């Protein structure tokens, strides 16, 4: 029988634990109005949260919904109130380690020491040792997550009724957030009322990312143990299975689709194709080859558009060089994971236009006119592909930087 854990709830509402959860939840978001309002009287807010959790009267607040478009795909993000995000962090800090030790090694989403770049490297490792790959992804994953099945998976290891009640409250609070984005699916044995089953996890919650891994853990174990697939990588709802012959992968395809149905999930069967690894595998915005990684064309075009807009804002005096540098640094860090040196130089070869300084707010002109501190000046060197857009002479350290071609 699996190990179960009791008497965990008191740890969640201790003031010290809530304080640590609050500090994690505010990281990188302290300038937002709701976070600043909470921080202004954070001790009172945390004491109130402690009392509500201790007395069992805590209720999640309403979500704020907005849409974002990533790589041409529209996603509805549901942002919980900040005080609820503190509770999410406090809950995950207690129960996540109980499940983390059970997860397979090759699950990479929202886990410590993992991430998309590690998943890409692992997929390339398997591509070097196998001839064929099967790519699978779950259809409407977050809107499709069934609450009853998720509760059953969590209850296998959590026997504390108060924690299960808190989980139920969080699930119920977000049950209607993705209802409009779910396409009804009937599974064998369903009646007409199955469509009203509570389902869906709001994208953006700390708990949602963790619970997604919990829900798919039985599928991971089925693929690794029952099917015996040694070359397997999963990032959230994107799966890659590797083998040296196509009949094996076609058989696994049918078995994985059948097992996913037991979790009330459906796969994009039209996209589930067996392909040779030499042709490249589309995965996490990249095309993965055995010995190289290429950014997908739509990602390159999206960055080119953003860079044109940044140059126009800079020319109009609506942003500073530091603003542009901050944005480009993130993309460069991502692009460096593959063989993109020539691409980066091509995209950033244009110099920034002359800035209309009279349109820069006075506080920014004052900031720009200050000479950089010695510590800031030596904080990092400038990679070669950045010199073009910054139009600054390269430092000796940057000139010798190595990179993949």
ZAMARGU-4260 file (C-alpha; in steps of 0.2 Angstrom, whole numbers, plus 5000, padded with zeros to 4 digits):
<rodrens>
0) 5000/5000/5000 | 5006/5018/4997 | 5013/5028/5011 | 5000/5040/5018 | 5003/5056/5028
5) 4992/5063/5043 | 4993/5078/5054 | 5000/5090/5042 | 4987/5104/5042 | 4994/5113/5058
10) 5010/5116/5048 | 5001/5126/5035 | 4993/5139/5046 | 5008/5143/5057 | 5013/5161/5056
15) 5031/5157/5051 | 5026/5145/5037 | 5013/5158/5030 | 5027/5172/5031 | 5039/5161/5021
20) 5025/5157/5008 | 5021/5176/5007 | 5039/5180/5003 | 5039/5167/4989 | 5022/5173/4982
25) 5028/5191/4981 | 5044/5187/4972 | 5046/5197/4956 | 5028/5205/4959 | 5031/5218/4972
30) 5026/5232/4961 | 5009/5226/4957 | 4995/5235/4966 | 4987/5220/4974 | 5004/5214/4981
35) 5009/5231/4987 | 4992/5233/4996 | 4995/5216/5005 | 5013/5221/5009 | 5008/5237/5017
40) 4999/5228/5031 | 5006/5210/5028 | 5007/5206/5047 | 4988/5209/5049 | 4984/5200/5033
45) 4994/5185/5038 | 4987/5184/5055 | 4969/5185/5047 | 4974/5171/5035 | 4981/5160/5050
50) 4965/5162/5060 | 4954/5158/5045 | 4964/5142/5041 | 4965/5137/5059 | 4946/5139/5061
55) 4942/5131/5045 | 4932/5146/5038 | 4945/5151/5024 | 4936/5154/5007 | 4945/5158/4991
60) 4941/5174/4982 | 4936/5177/4964 | 4948/5176/4950 | 4954/5189/4938 | 4953/5183/4920
65) 4963/5189/4905 | 4970/5181/4889 | 4987/5180/4882 | 4993/5174/4865 | 5009/5163/4865
70) 5016/5157/4848 | 4999/5160/4840 | 4989/5151/4853 | 4977/5160/4864 | 4976/5155/4883
75) 4965/5161/4896 | 4974/5165/4912 | 4965/5166/4929 | 4974/5175/4942 | 4969/5172/4960
80) 4969/5186/4973 | 4986/5188/4981 | 4980/5182/4998 | 4975/5165/4990 | 4991/5164/4981
85) 5000/5164/4998 | 4989/5150/5003 | 4993/5140/4987 | 5012/5142/4991 | 5009/5137/5009
90) 5000/5121/5004 | 5012/5116/4990 | 5027/5118/5002 | 5019/5105/5013 | 5012/5092/5001
95) 5023/5094/4986 | 5039/5085/4994 | 5027/5070/4997 | 5024/5068/4979 | 5040/5075/4972
100) 5050/5059/4978 | 5037/5048/4968 | 5038/5057/4952 | 5049/5049/4938 | 5065/5057/4933
105) 5060/5062/4916 | 5045/5073/4920 | 5051/5091/4918 | 5037/5104/4921 | 5036/5115/4937
110) 5049/5104/4946 | 5065/5109/4956 | 5080/5108/4945 | 5071/5104/4929 | 5062/5115/4916
115) 5060/5116/4898 | 5079/5117/4893 | 5083/5102/4903 | 5068/5093/4894 | 5076/5098/4877
120) 5093/5091/4882 | 5085/5075/4888 | 5075/5073/4872 | 5090/5076/4861 | 5099/5063/4872
125) 5086/5050/4868 | 5085/5055/4850 | 5104/5051/4848 | 5100/5033/4854 | 5084/5029/4845
130) 5078/5029/4827 | 5060/5034/4829 | 5049/5044/4841 | 5031/5046/4845 | 5025/5063/4850
135) 5008/5065/4860 | 4999/5079/4868 | 4983/5080/4879 | 4969/5089/4871 | 4963/5104/4881
140) 4973/5098/4896 | 4969/5110/4910 | 4951/5113/4906 | 4949/5094/4905 | 4956/5089/4922
145) 4943/5080/4932 | 4942/5085/4950 | 4936/5068/4956 | 4950/5059/4948 | 4963/5071/4955
150) 4956/5070/4973 | 4957/5052/4972 | 4976/5052/4967 | 4980/5065/4980 | 4970/5055/4994
155) 4981/5040/4991 | 4995/5049/5000 | 4986/5062/5010 | 4976/5056/5024 | 4974/5072/5033
160) 4955/5077/5031 | 4958/5095/5034 | 4971/5096/5020 | 4959/5087/5009 | 4945/5099/5013
165) 4957/5114/5009 | 4961/5106/4992 | 4943/5104/4989 | 4939/5122/4992 | 4953/5128/4981
170) 4947/5116/4967 | 4929/5122/4969 | 4935/5140/4968 | 4942/5138/4951 | 4930/5125/4944
175) 4921/5137/4932 | 4936/5147/4926 | 4939/5136/4911 | 4922/5130/4907 | 4920/5140/4891
180) 4936/5133/4884 | 4931/5114/4887 | 4924/5104/4873 | 4912/5091/4880 | 4919/5073/4879
185) 4909/5057/4884 | 4919/5042/4889 | 4913/5024/4890 | 4900/5021/4904 | 4895/5040/4905
190) 4877/5045/4907 | 4870/5062/4902 | 4875/5070/4918 | 4893/5067/4916 | 4895/5083/4907
195) 4892/5092/4923 | 4906/5084/4932 | 4917/5097/4941 | 4933/5099/4930 | 4947/5112/4926
200) 4962/5120/4934 | 4965/5138/4932 | 4981/5141/4922 | 4993/5152/4932 | 4990/5145/4950
205) 5005/5137/4959 | 4993/5122/4964 | 4988/5120/4946 | 5005/5116/4939 | 5009/5104/4954
210) 4992/5095/4953 | 4994/5093/4934 | 5010/5083/4938 | 5000/5073/4951 | 4987/5069/4938
215) 4999/5063/4925 | 5010/5053/4936 | 5000/5037/4934 | 5002/5039/4915 | 5020/5041/4918
220) 5021/5025/4928 | 5011/5016/4915 | 5023/5021/4901 | 5038/5017/4911 | 5033/5001/4920
225) 5019/4993/4910 | 5025/4998/4892 | 5043/4997/4897 | 5048/5013/4887 | 5065/5018/4892
230) 5066/5033/4881 | 5052/5044/4888 | 5051/5063/4891 | 5036/5073/4897 | 5034/5092/4899
235) 5017/5096/4906 | 5005/5088/4893 | 5018/5086/4880 | 5025/5068/4878 | 5039/5060/4868
240) 5041/5041/4867 | 5057/5034/4858 | 5060/5017/4851 | 5070/5008/4837 | 5055/5001/4827
245) 5039/5009/4822 | 5027/4994/4826 | 5032/4996/4845 | 5028/5014/4844 | 5011/5012/4835
250) 5006/4999/4848 | 5011/5010/4862 | 5001/5024/4854 | 4985/5014/4856 | 4989/5009/4874
255) 4993/5026/4879 | 4977/5033/4872 | 4967/5020/4881 | 4975/5023/4897 | 4973/5042/4896
260) 4954/5038/4894 | 4954/5031/4912 | 4960/5048/4918 | 4946/5056/4908 | 4959/5064/4896
265) 4959/5063/4877 | 4975/5065/4866 | 4976/5074/4849 | 4976/5058/4839 | 4979/5067/4823
270) 4995/5074/4829 | 5001/5057/4836 | 5013/5052/4823 | 5028/5041/4822 | 5042/5050/4814
275) 5061/5046/4811 | 5072/5057/4824 | 5083/5063/4809 | 5068/5073/4802 | 5067/5083/4819
280) 5055/5083/4833 | 5044/5098/4836 | 5045/5100/4855 | 5043/5115/4867 | 5045/5128/4853
285) 5061/5120/4846 | 5064/5107/4832 | 5075/5094/4841 | 5088/5084/4830 | 5100/5071/4837
290) 5115/5083/4836 | 5107/5101/4835 | 5093/5111/4841 | 5084/5124/4830 | 5071/5137/4835
295) 5054/5135/4827 | 5051/5148/4813 | 5036/5156/4822 | 5046/5159/4837 | 5059/5168/4827
300) 5046/5179/4818 | 5038/5183/4835 | 5054/5189/4842 | 5058/5199/4826 | 5041/5208/4828
305) 5045/5212/4846 | 5062/5218/4842 | 5055/5230/4829 | 5042/5237/4841 | 5056/5239/4854
310) 5067/5249/4842 | 5052/5260/4838 | 5048/5263/4856 | 5067/5268/4859 | 5067/5280/4844
315) 5052/5288/4851 | 5060/5290/4868 | 5047/5279/4877 | 5060/5267/4884 | 5079/5266/4888
320) 5093/5256/4883 | 5092/5247/4900 | 5073/5242/4896 | 5078/5235/4879 | 5093/5226/4887
325) 5082/5217/4900 | 5070/5211/4887 | 5083/5205/4875 | 5093/5196/4889 | 5079/5184/4892
330) 5077/5179/4874 | 5095/5177/4872 | 5096/5166/4887 | 5083/5155/4879 | 5090/5155/4861
335) 5107/5151/4867 | 5101/5133/4871 | 5102/5129/4853 | 5113/5131/4838 | 5107/5149/4835
340) 5123/5160/4834 | 5121/5165/4816 | 5102/5168/4819 | 5105/5179/4834 | 5118/5190/4825
345) 5106/5192/4810 | 5091/5197/4821 | 5102/5210/4831 | 5113/5217/4817 | 5103/5233/4816
350) 5109/5247/4826 | 5096/5256/4837 | 5090/5272/4830 | 5094/5289/4836 | 5083/5293/4851
355) 5072/5308/4853 | 5079/5313/4870 | 5066/5327/4872 | 5052/5314/4874 | 5061/5305/4888
360) 5053/5309/4905 | 5064/5319/4916 | 5066/5306/4929 | 5073/5294/4915 | 5084/5307/4908
365) 5092/5309/4926 | 5094/5291/4928 | 5102/5289/4911 | 5114/5304/4914 | 5121/5295/4930
370) 5137/5286/4926 | 5136/5267/4930 | 5143/5261/4947 | 5159/5251/4946 | 5150/5236/4953
375) 5136/5238/4939 | 5149/5241/4926 | 5158/5225/4929 | 5143/5214/4933 | 5143/5205/4916
380) 5151/5205/4899 | 5142/5209/4883 | 5140/5194/4871 | 5144/5197/4853 | 5127/5197/4847
385) 5122/5211/4858 | 5135/5223/4852 | 5126/5227/4836 | 5110/5233/4844 | 5119/5242/4858
390) 5132/5250/4846 | 5145/5249/4860 | 5163/5243/4858 | 5165/5225/4865 | 5175/5222/4881
395) 5190/5211/4880 | 5181/5198/4890 | 5166/5198/4879 | 5176/5196/4863 | 5183/5179/4869
400) 5166/5172/4873 | 5163/5155/4866 | 5146/5149/4859 | 5138/5136/4849 | 5137/5139/4830
</rodrens>
